[in-house]
């Protein structure tokens, strides 16, 4: 399938409560990652993930709520991807709250385009890194690793609490960013020194 996708900031001029109705969240998972003794370990744990029509409408409401900065991938007027950012930085990190590409549009570079788009946005907001609480599905973690994300050495406690089986990952977006660098820039309360 050849796709001509446009990544745009979602707003009421291009996104409605019905915009997610045709979105296909389906994902069949065979293996998941777990962190054991500080290392990613692959485990067999099959499950499927999908969204009901009600969940699609809830997602559209979340996007329209104004609580997030959301970029969508559009094929014409059809939403085929969404990435939602929490606009407030957490210790210099911009959190990706939600990120999905519709099933028939996966493996066409759309996810990469979306990460590149939000990386530029996060840089413009002064973020040092992107942070994501990632579904532990093998293909999801492989994607994030290919984008440059690595397990976070400093997970955000609320993300761990909300999604205990997710893999907490971050991606440096400024030159020289590292855990050591971040520690030098922030106190234990996350305030700049």
DAURGI-V597320 format. One line per field, one symbol per residue. ss: DSSP state (2 for helix, 1 for strand, 0 for the rest). burial: b if it has 9 or more other C-alpha atoms within 8 Angstrom, else e. Layout:
ss->???
burial->???
This chain:
ss->0000011110000000000000000011111111110011111111111000222222222222000111111110011111111111110011111111102220000222222222222222000011111100122222222200011000002222220000111111000000222222210000010
burial->eeeebebeebeeeebebebbeebbbbeebbbbbbbeeeeeebeeeeeebebeeeebbebbbbbbeeebbbbbbbbeeebbbbbbbbbebeebbbbbbebbbbbebbeeebbebbbebbbeebbeeebbbbbbbbbbbbebbeebbeeebbeeeebeeebbeeeeebbbbbbbbeeebeeebbeeebbeebeee
